[in-house]
Amino acid sequence: MATTGATAKSKQPLSKEQLISGFNELRQQQRMLASRISEIEMDMKEHDLVIDVLKGVDASRKCYRMIGGVLVERTVGVVLPGLITNREKMKEYTDSLRTNLETKGKELNQFRETHGIQIKADDSKDEKPAPKSGDRQANILASV
């Protein structure tokens, strides 16, 4: 009866350390999704720049494209449709990542509410040195 053991395990209250680690894991997943969205948006901007330039160029003109680390010579007429298709696929992918990010945010909020987790920002600047840029200090309070 493996399902009974899994059910009994899920009903046991989580320790404070388990709550904090679960919460931090969800936050890390959320950050990774946001980071990936940002990376792809930068690639999309680069694609937009190249597409705008190539639209004003003769379709029979030679151009070079990096494919899998190899520089390949093609014509603008061949490269431009591929760039436009890639740009559209990136847009679809970022839309799906945004949906996943929203879902992860809801999951994180539900986890916080379910387990009574509160985040208290560290506002005492007199006692501790200021955090480095990009660092965020927070205390997680979990009632067990």
C-alpha positions in Angstrom: 0.0 0.0 0.0 2.4 2.7 -1.2 -0.4 5.2 -1.6 -1.4 5.0 2.1 2.2 5.9 3.1 2.3 8.8 0.7 -1.1 10.1 2.0 0.1 9.7 5.6 3.3 11.5 4.8 1.5 14.4 3.1 -0.8 14.9 6.1 2.1 15.2 8.6 2.8 18.8 9.5 5.9 20.2 7.9 8.8 21.4 10.1 9.8 25.1 10.0 12.9 24.2 7.9 10.8 22.2 5.4 8.4 25.1 5.1 11.2 27.6 4.5 13.0 25.4 2.0 9.7 24.7 0.1 8.9 28.4 0.0 12.4 29.3 -1.1 12.3 26.6 -3.8 9.1 28.0 -5.2 10.5 31.5 -5.2 13.7 30.3 -7.0 11.5 28.6 -9.7 9.6 31.9 -10.1 12.8 33.9 -10.4 14.1 31.4 -13.0 11.0 31.8 -15.1 11.3 35.6 -14.9 14.9 35.4 -15.9 14.2 33.2 -18.9 11.5 35.5 -20.1 13.9 38.4 -19.9 16.6 36.6 -21.9 14.1 35.6 -24.6 12.8 39.2 -24.8 16.3 40.4 -25.4 16.7 37.9 -28.2 13.4 39.1 -29.6 14.6 42.7 -29.6 17.7 41.6 -31.5 15.6 39.7 -34.0 13.4 42.8 -34.5 16.5 45.0 -35.2 17.8 42.5 -37.8 14.4 42.0 -39.4 13.9 45.8 -39.7 17.3 46.2 -41.4 16.8 43.2 -43.7 13.3 44.4 -44.8 15.0 47.3 -46.6 17.6 45.2 -48.4 17.3 43.5 -51.8 16.2 39.9 -51.3 19.0 38.6 -53.6 21.8 40.2 -51.5 24.2 37.9 -49.6 24.0 37.8 -45.8 25.4 35.6 -43.2 23.6 33.8 -40.4 25.0 31.9 -37.4 23.3 28.5 -37.2 24.5 26.2 -34.3 27.8 28.0 -34.0 28.5 27.8 -37.8 28.4 30.9 -40.0 26.4 30.2 -43.1 26.1 32.3 -46.2 22.6 32.7 -47.5 20.5 35.4 -49.3 18.3 37.9 -47.5 15.3 36.3 -49.2 16.1 33.0 -47.5 17.1 34.3 -44.1 14.3 36.9 -43.5 11.4 34.5 -43.4 13.3 32.2 -41.0 14.0 35.2 -38.7 10.3 36.2 -38.8 9.3 32.6 -38.0 11.8 32.4 -35.1 10.6 35.7 -33.7 7.0 34.5 -33.7 8.0 31.2 -32.0 9.9 33.2 -29.3 6.7 35.3 -28.8 4.6 32.2 -28.3 7.2 30.8 -25.9 7.3 33.9 -23.8 3.5 33.9 -23.6 3.6 30.4 -22.3 6.3 31.3 -19.8 4.3 34.2 -18.6 1.4 31.9 -18.0 3.7 29.6 -16.1 5.0 32.5 -14.1 1.5 33.6 -13.1 0.7 30.0 -12.1 3.8 29.8 -10.0 3.0 33.1 -8.3 -0.5 31.8 -7.4 1.1 28.6 -6.2 3.6 30.6 -4.1 0.8 32.7 -2.6 -1.3 29.6 -1.8 1.7 28.0 -0.1 2.2 31.1 2.0 -1.5 31.3 3.0 -1.8 27.6 3.6 1.3 27.4 5.9 1.0 30.9 7.5 4.3 32.2 6.1 5.0 35.9 6.5 7.9 37.7 4.9 9.4 40.4 7.0 11.8 42.7 5.2 14.9 43.7 7.1 14.6 47.4 7.6 17.2 47.8 10.4 19.9 49.6 8.4 21.7 50.8 11.5 22.5 47.4 12.8 23.6 45.7 9.6 25.5 46.9 6.6 23.4 47.7 3.5 22.9 44.8 1.2 24.7 44.7 -2.1 22.8 45.6 -5.2 20.7 42.7 -6.3 20.7 41.2 -2.8 17.5 41.2 -0.9 17.4 40.4 2.8 14.2 39.0 4.2 13.2 37.0 7.2 10.6 34.3 6.7 8.4 33.7 9.6 6.6 30.4 9.6 4.2 29.2 12.3 4.4 25.5 13.0 
